[in-house]
Amino acid sequence: MKANTGKSTTRALALACCAALSLAAAPAKAEPVSANAILDSYNLIVFGDLTSSSHVDGKTFVSGNVTGGDYGQHYSELPVDGVPTLTVGGDLKGNVNMNGSGLTVGGNIATNNLNLNKGGDIKVGGNITSNLNANFNGNGDLYAKGSVTNNANVNANGGDIYLGGTVQSGNANANGGGQKFVNSAVPATVVPDVASEAATIKETLTTYSSYLSNLVANSATSGTGKVTFDAAPGADGVAVFNISDAVAFFGGANEFQFNLNGAKSIVINVSGAAGSLITIAANFLAGIATELADNTVWNFVDATDIVINNQFGGSILALLAHVTNNANIEGTLVAGKVTQNAEIHYNGGKDLPPVTKTPIPAALPLFAAALGGLAYARRVRNRRGQSTRAAA
């Protein structure tokens, strides 16, 4: 490939300016981010490791390692918010497919093979030790603080490659007009601090879970084998249920019926499960699972181990739990650790109760800006929906 001195100089200056601007912006006042914005943006959030043999429709954030999985399956249906399809704090391993734009890995890319076809930047905090084929088509570049090792073959089609290290073994090719820069000292500001982002997300969602758990119940369930949820929403349209003996409740339930009675949002607080296994196998009747996806949150306050064996309706907050889903989940899943054996579906923006907001550290302005853009898109989508209903 012919050297392009002008482009090299421009790129080098851009990286230097990026670092300088970030330092200048550090003291800036932090903007708040809401739990709703986080739950809208991500379809799966894991504060430990994720092992997956299935796919996630929306975007995924994992603090630890990711092994396997298929991400951004319905990427064309997601809001444009600048958030990468997959963010990993540790290493990315196993058989992984990317159907959406943008990938951030705090550790190493050590997959068997990794293909990305929707552009967006790839940002790696460690080394690339496995084959990587990225079709940027002029929409994105590859940044890695480490080196290409382990005889990996790396192809950036239509984008540039920036390596903080070198190509120790294998190949790194920038095709389609792109260029390769080694020993380029990729600024720390280019690769996000995933650990800080994770801390912010966890703090916000922990606050949210606590907020929900303190809401006064105004609705009740009836029955055992067939459990009926009778919503009695307050003036704000929120129906709140409390389940205090989680193990017995889910152990005896084989069907769920929901009478929404005009409820705008549903909160189901679940407790009494610390140190016990909760197995959920109830059938959500009348196709209600999908309807609950964007307006219902199951708040598992103290659960540590949850297994889902039937299609599940509603978002799940289980920050302390290892969740294993052997059937599809309709809504966002938040957990401490996840073993994913079935699909997790993105069903649009969430319509959940307003919650306490938590400031984002000043080091994360891009994360806040992205979620702010999402919140704006959600408001526009809601206004359009209201206009459509009014005209009907």
C-alpha positions in Angstrom: 0.0 0.0 0.0 1.3 3.5 -0.9 2.1 5.7 2.0 -0.2 8.8 2.4 1.9 11.3 4.4 -0.9 13.9 4.5 -3.4 11.4 5.9 -0.9 10.0 8.4 -0.2 13.5 9.7 -3.9 14.3 9.9 -4.7 11.1 11.8 -1.8 11.6 14.2 -3.0 15.2 15.0 -6.5 13.9 15.4 -5.4 11.4 18.0 -3.3 14.0 19.9 -6.2 16.5 19.8 -8.6 13.8 21.1 -6.4 13.3 24.2 -6.0 17.1 24.8 -9.7 17.8 24.5 -10.5 15.0 26.9 -8.1 16.4 29.5 -9.6 19.9 29.0 -13.1 18.5 29.4 -12.4 16.6 32.6 -13.5 19.3 35.1 -16.8 19.8 33.3 -20.0 19.4 35.2 -21.4 15.9 35.0 -24.8 15.4 33.3 -27.4 13.0 34.9 -28.5 9.8 33.4 -31.6 7.9 34.3 -32.2 4.2 34.8 -34.9 4.4 32.0 -32.3 5.7 29.6 -29.9 2.8 30.5 -32.7 0.2 30.2 -33.7 1.7 26.8 -30.2 1.6 25.4 -29.3 -1.9 26.5 -31.0 -5.2 26.0 -28.6 -7.1 28.3 -26.5 -5.8 31.2 -24.2 -8.1 33.1 -21.9 -7.1 36.0 -19.9 -10.3 35.9 -19.3 -12.8 33.1 -21.6 -13.7 30.2 -21.6 -17.2 28.5 -23.9 -17.2 25.5 -25.0 -19.8 22.9 -27.9 -17.6 21.6 -28.5 -14.1 20.4 -29.4 -10.7 21.8 -31.6 -8.5 19.7 -30.4 -5.2 21.1 -27.2 -3.9 22.7 -25.1 -5.6 25.4 -22.9 -4.3 28.2 -20.8 -6.8 30.2 -18.3 -5.9 33.0 -16.5 -9.2 32.8 -15.6 -11.7 30.1 -17.9 -12.7 27.2 -17.8 -16.2 25.7 -19.8 -16.8 22.6 -23.1 -15.2 21.4 -24.7 -13.2 18.6 -25.2 -9.5 19.2 -27.3 -6.8 17.6 -29.5 -9.3 15.9 -32.2 -6.7 15.1 -29.8 -3.8 14.9 -31.8 -2.0 12.2 -34.7 -1.7 14.6 -32.7 0.0 17.4 -32.5 3.7 18.2 -29.4 5.5 16.9 -27.7 6.6 20.2 -23.9 6.2 19.6 -23.6 3.3 22.0 -21.6 0.3 20.7 -23.5 -2.9 20.0 -21.3 -4.8 22.4 -19.2 -3.5 25.3 -17.0 -5.9 27.2 -14.9 -5.1 30.2 -12.7 -8.3 30.1 -11.9 -10.6 27.2 -14.0 -11.5 24.2 -13.8 -15.3 23.6 -15.5 -18.2 21.9 -17.7 -18.1 18.8 -19.0 -14.6 18.5 -21.0 -12.9 15.7 -21.6 -9.1 15.5 -24.7 -7.9 13.6 -24.5 -4.3 14.8 -22.2 -1.3 14.7 -19.5 -0.7 17.2 -17.4 -3.0 19.5 -15.5 -2.1 22.7 -13.4 -4.7 24.5 -11.4 -3.7 27.6 -9.2 -6.8 27.5 -8.2 -9.0 24.6 -10.1 -10.2 21.5 -9.5 -13.9 21.7 -12.4 -15.3 19.8 -12.2 -18.2 17.4 -13.2 -15.9 14.5 -14.9 -12.5 14.7 -16.8 -10.9 11.8 -18.2 -7.3 11.9 -20.2 -6.1 9.0 -22.0 -2.9 10.1 -19.1 -0.5 10.7 -18.6 1.6 13.8 -15.2 1.7 15.6 -13.6 -1.3 17.2 -11.8 -0.3 20.4 -9.6 -2.8 22.2 -7.7 -2.3 25.5 -5.5 -5.3 25.1 -4.2 -7.6 22.3 -5.8 -9.1 19.3 -5.0 -12.8 19.4 -7.5 -14.3 16.9 -8.8 -13.7 13.4 -10.8 -10.5 13.0 -12.6 -9.4 9.8 -14.1 -5.9 10.0 -16.0 -4.4 7.1 -15.9 -0.7 8.0 -16.8 0.6 4.5 -15.4 4.0 5.5 -17.5 4.0 8.7 -15.1 3.3 11.5 -11.5 2.3 12.4 -9.8 -0.3 14.6 -7.9 0.9 17.7 -6.0 -1.5 19.9 -3.6 -0.5 22.7 -1.8 -3.8 22.4 -0.4 -5.9 19.6 -1.6 -8.5 17.0 -0.3 -11.9 18.3 -0.9 -15.6 18.1 -0.7 -15.6 14.3 -4.0 -13.7 14.1 -5.2 -12.4 10.7 -6.7 -8.9 11.1 -8.5 -7.2 8.2 -9.9 -3.7 8.3 -11.9 -3.2 5.1 -12.4 0.5 4.5 -10.9 1.6 7.8 -7.6 2.4 9.4 -5.7 0.3 12.0 -4.0 1.9 15.0 -1.9 -0.4 17.2 -0.3 0.8 20.4 2.1 -2.2 19.9 3.1 -4.1 16.8 2.2 -7.1 14.6 4.2 -9.7 16.6 2.9 -12.6 14.7 0.2 -12.9 12.0 -1.0 -10.1 9.7 -2.8 -6.8 10.0 -4.2 -5.4 6.7 -5.9 -2.1 6.1 -7.8 -2.6 2.9 -9.9 -0.4 0.7 -7.9 2.8 1.2 -7.2 2.4 4.9 -3.8 2.6 6.5 -2.0 0.8 9.3 -0.2 2.6 12.1 2.0 0.6 14.6 3.5 1.9 17.8 0.9 4.6 17.5 0.4 5.2 21.3 -3.4 5.0 21.1 -4.6 7.5 23.8 -6.4 6.2 26.8 -9.3 8.4 25.9 -9.9 6.5 22.7 -10.6 3.2 24.4 -13.4 3.8 27.1 -12.9 3.0 30.7 -15.4 0.2 30.8 -14.9 -0.3 34.6 -16.0 3.2 35.3 -18.9 2.9 33.0 -19.9 -0.3 34.7 -19.7 1.4 38.1 -22.0 4.2 37.0 -24.5 1.9 35.5 -24.6 -0.4 38.5 -24.9 2.6 40.9 -27.8 4.0 38.9 -29.6 0.7 38.6 -29.0 -0.2 42.3 -30.6 3.1 43.2 -33.5 2.3 40.8 -34.0 -1.2 42.4 -34.0 0.3 45.9 -36.5 3.0 44.7 -38.9 0.4 43.3 -38.6 -1.9 46.3 -39.9 1.0 48.5 -43.0 1.7 46.4 -46.2 0.8 48.3 -48.1 -2.1 46.7 -51.5 -1.2 45.3 -52.2 -4.4 43.4 -52.4 -8.1 44.3 -52.2 -11.6 42.9 -54.6 -14.5 43.4 -54.5 -18.2 42.9 -51.6 -20.7 43.1 -51.2 -23.0 40.0 -52.8 -20.3 37.8 -51.7 -17.0 39.2 -53.7 -13.9 38.3 -52.1 -10.4 38.5 -54.9 -7.9 39.0 -53.5 -4.5 38.4 -55.0 -1.5 40.3 -52.9 1.4 39.1 -52.7 4.6 41.0 -53.3 8.0 39.6 -49.9 7.9 38.0 -50.8 4.7 36.1 -48.3 2.5 38.0 -49.4 -0.8 39.4 -47.2 -2.2 42.1 -47.1 -5.9 43.2 -45.1 -7.4 46.1 -44.0 -11.1 46.2 -42.4 -11.8 49.5 -41.8 -15.6 49.3 -40.2 -15.9 45.9 -39.3 -19.6 46.1 -42.7 -20.8 47.1 -44.5 -18.4 44.7 -42.6 -19.4 41.6 -42.4 -23.0 42.6 -46.2 -23.3 42.7 -47.0 -21.3 39.6 -47.5 -22.8 36.2 -49.6 -20.1 34.5 -49.6 -16.3 34.7 -52.6 -14.2 33.8 -52.4 -10.4 33.7 -55.4 -8.1 34.0 -53.8 -4.8 33.3 -56.9 -2.6 34.0 -55.4 0.4 32.2 -52.0 0.3 34.0 -49.3 2.3 32.2 -46.5 0.6 34.1 -46.1 -2.5 36.2 -43.6 -3.0 39.0 -43.3 -6.5 40.6 -41.0 -6.5 43.6 -39.7 -10.0 44.4 -37.9 -10.9 47.7 -37.3 -13.8 50.0 -34.9 -15.6 47.7 -31.4 -14.9 49.1 -29.3 -18.1 48.8 -32.0 -20.1 47.1 -32.7 -21.2 43.6 -35.7 -19.7 41.9 -37.0 -21.7 38.9 -39.5 -19.9 36.8 -41.5 -22.1 34.4 -44.9 -20.5 34.3 -46.7 -19.9 31.0 -47.6 -16.3 30.3 -51.2 -16.6 29.0 -52.8 -15.0 26.0 -49.5 -13.8 24.5 -49.0 -11.3 27.3 -45.3 -11.8 27.6 -44.5 -9.6 24.6 -46.9 -6.9 25.8 -45.2 -6.7 29.2 -41.7 -6.2 27.6 -41.8 -2.4 27.5 -43.9 -1.5 30.6 -43.1 -4.1 33.2 -40.1 -4.6 35.5 -39.5 -7.6 37.8 -37.3 -6.3 40.6 -35.6 -9.3 42.2 -34.3 -7.5 45.3 -32.2 -10.3 46.9 -32.2 -13.2 44.4 -28.9 -15.0 43.9 -29.8 -17.8 41.4 -32.6 -17.7 38.8 -33.4 -20.2 36.1 -36.0 -19.3 33.5 -37.6 -22.3 31.6 -40.4 -20.7 29.8 -40.9 -17.5 27.7 -40.7 -14.6 30.2 -42.4 -11.2 29.9 -41.0 -8.0 31.3 -37.6 -6.6 32.1 -35.6 -8.2 34.9 -33.6 -6.4 37.5 -31.5 -9.0 39.3 -28.2 -7.3 40.1 -27.1 -10.0 42.6 -28.1 -13.0 40.7 -26.7 -15.6 38.3 -29.5 -15.8 35.7 -29.8 -18.8 33.3 -32.4 -18.4 30.6 -33.4 -21.6 28.8 -36.3 -19.8 27.1 -36.7 -16.4 25.5 -36.9 -13.2 27.6 -39.1 -10.3 26.3 -37.4 -7.2 27.7 -34.1 -6.1 29.2 -32.1 -8.4 31.5 -29.9 -7.0 34.2 -27.9 -9.5 36.3 -24.7 -10.2 38.1 -23.8 -13.2 35.9 -25.6 -14.7 32.9 -25.7 -18.1 31.2 -27.7 -17.4 28.0 -29.2 -20.4 26.3 -32.1 -18.7 24.6 -32.9 -15.3 23.0 -33.2 -11.9 24.7 -35.6 -9.7 22.7 -35.6 -5.9 22.4 -39.2 -4.6 22.2 -38.7 -0.9 22.0 -38.4 1.9 24.5 -39.4 1.3 28.1 -42.4 3.0 29.7 -41.4 2.5 33.4 -41.9 4.8 36.4 -39.7 7.9 36.6 -36.8 7.3 39.0 -34.0 9.0 40.9 -31.2 10.2 38.7 -27.6 9.6 39.5 -24.7 11.9 38.2 -22.3 10.4 35.8 -18.6 10.9 36.6 -17.0 13.7 34.5 -14.8 11.1 32.9 -17.7 9.6 31.0 -19.2 12.6 29.0 -19.5 10.5 25.8 -21.6 7.8 27.6 -23.9 10.5 29.0 -24.2 12.2 25.6 -25.1 9.0 23.9 -27.8 8.1 26.4 -29.0 11.7 26.2 -29.5 11.3 22.5 -31.4 8.1 23.2 -33.7 9.9 25.6 -34.4 12.5 23.0 -35.2 9.9 20.4 -37.5 8.2 22.9 -39.4 11.4 23.5 -39.8 12.0 19.8 -41.0 8.4 19.4 -43.5 8.8 22.2 -44.9 12.1 20.7 -45.3 10.4 17.4 -47.2 7.5 19.0 -49.5 10.0 20.9 -50.2 11.8 17.6 -51.0 8.6 15.9 -53.4 7.5 18.6 -55.1 10.9 18.7 -55.7 10.8 15.0 -57.1 7.3 15.1 
